[in-house]
Structures are given as C-alpha cells and as structure tokens.
Amino acid sequence: MIYKVFIDSDIFLDILLAREPHFDSSLQMLLLRKDHQIELYTSPSIIINTNYIAQKQDNRANAVKGVAEILKFVEIIESSKKILMKCFAFNYTDVEDAIQYFTAVQNGSLDYYITRNIKHFKFKNMDLPVLTPSQFLNLIK
C-alpha cells in the first residue's frame, strides 16, 4: 500500500538545516517518497515558510536550492477561503497549524498528517491521524 501523507514545515526544516536529533527520521520521509513507497503532499504556505526560515538560519542560496529539491518530491495542495474563514472563526490556539491541517483534510485522500509539533493538533473530530515522522516510520515497518 502506498500511503499519502501531508508534510509540515518542521520536517522539511529538519532536512534542510540538518537539525538533530530529527534529521534522520525526517529524511526517511523523503527517501520513502523517492523509493515510491509513499506520496508526499504539502501546501504553498509551508513551502514559503520553509524557505523563509531556512534562509534566516542558513543562507539564501542553500535554502532556495534545498526547497527546489524538495519540490521535486511533493505535490501541492491549495487551501480555500472556506478553510481560512473556519480557522479564524474558531480562534484556534495556532491558526496556522489549523489551516494546514484542514487543508490536508479537505483533500479527502490523505492517510496521515506528519509533523513533529503534534501538541497543536488536538481538534475535535480528527479526520486525519497526526503522527511524528518516527511514529509513522514505526507504523509502516
């Protein structure tokens, strides 16, 4: 079975910035995609945020090159005005995470949402399981 997973920015940043101790498990997500074992999805704002943070913490050239490489392996899912309005109306603790989560849910065909920041994903009626890269890798073994 090929799993379809939505990837949050912290996973990409772990890879681009070689952040330990998370680098290996985050990199495994991209390697699984490269080996056609999973399909990766993300949003434009995650790509933009990843690039912005990577440039601030490393340098522009490395960030742009790294994000361009990541884009070879991910599909992009657009959000909607309806999702934005819902997330701002419900006044979630972390509106950005809520927008990303409900953008992934809106897709309707994804199996998991992958992030290292699972504490912000305590929504009612969780339609899409939220896992860390390590949890996902253990699950599919």
PyMOL commands that set and color helices and strands:
alter all, ss='L'
color gray80, all
select helices_A, chain A and resi 9-16+23-34+44-57+60-71+81-89+95-107+118-120+133-140
alter helices_A, ss='H'
color red, helices_A
select strands_A, chain A and resi 3-7+38-42+74-76+112-114+130-131
alter strands_A, ss='S'
color yellow, strands_A
deselect
rebuild
show_as cartoon
